């Protein structure tokens, strides 16, 4: 029915980008404040817990090969309830697409360009995102292939350069605060790394070619992003120690400031900066795409591209409204984002899969995708 | 000062967008698209006008704070 648009390799990279997006620079501070020097164990726990969650999404995609997430929810839950579920899920994409822009603006103004108004940076960033979405999914996924490679190699360079500063004493004593603290920190890590992955359910079953391989590629992408997040967390603790990690706003960036290459190369930390901006661009583009596509789907429009530019204006204005200050943002990601992402990225897909089996599983739904 | 620039930019942007997008949608009789386009653009322009003329814009994050406030105790126990 629908024609294939993206290859499996691109799907793998999109998953990597979406999963890595918000986390790599921000989450280690939160984790270190809960689990102290054991935050890296929390990262491993979160990653292991994440695989079943991604598998639920892969399973839903395989059972509904020509439906995207919104249609899938509508057919499992029935039209009225499914629409409510879809609106809730879409609300997270809309919310997050101006949050990410806020993060970019805040990061730029607080770390490198303090006199520039954040709105100017948001304007440039959102203009790029809107233009990307307007070009269409094929173009953005081809661009992501390049961006991810640049971003990952820059990150690896930074990792290698920082290794001489690592002190193993910073990890000791292991499990001083007990296992509960580790699992508590893993809960917050999942909210950043695992749950946002459901965004690619707007792409995964309908726009990919080989379904079986596509699921495998999603899991591979998730694995790579978990490795990078894990490295960012463990290196922050190894080099900075948990006290500094917990009290810094952007620990991975602070970490890269420790890199010293003599007097010739200074301010090496901007390779982390560049790498981070690229991943932010990827996640924001995917969220923006899913939000616009979802709105178009819900109102049964044929052409979602017409909505891109007006939606960009809404995102742009709200990107400066959403967090009045840093304390508000820190409270928000703990008290709202963690349960919010948990409900949308884990509870709703889990309930959907349970309901799918309760209502008769394959027998009932296998003939529905013909129509 | 910057706010004034953005206020003008917001109106200019929505004006230009209407000029380029509306005729093609009307010609192709895409009335559903047209309605969604107008609703989104009006929301954006209104929010931009509120924000850049110095009025307080309702913050969607506050609403989520209120919705998730019953869970606050649970999260606090996770933080310790």
Interface residues (C-beta under 8 A of the other chain):
Chain A: X33 X34 X95 X117 X119 X120 X184 X187 X188 X295 X296 X299 X300 X301 X302 X303 X306 X307 X309 X310 X311 X313 X314 X316 X317 X318 X320 X321 X322 X323 X324 X328 X332 X334 X335 X336 X338 X339 X340
Chain B: X2 X6 X10 X13 X14 X17 X21 X25 X30 X32 X33 X36 X37 X40 X41 X43 X44 X45 X47 X48 X51 X57 X59 X60 X61 X64 X65 X68 X69 X71 X72 X74 X75 X78 X79
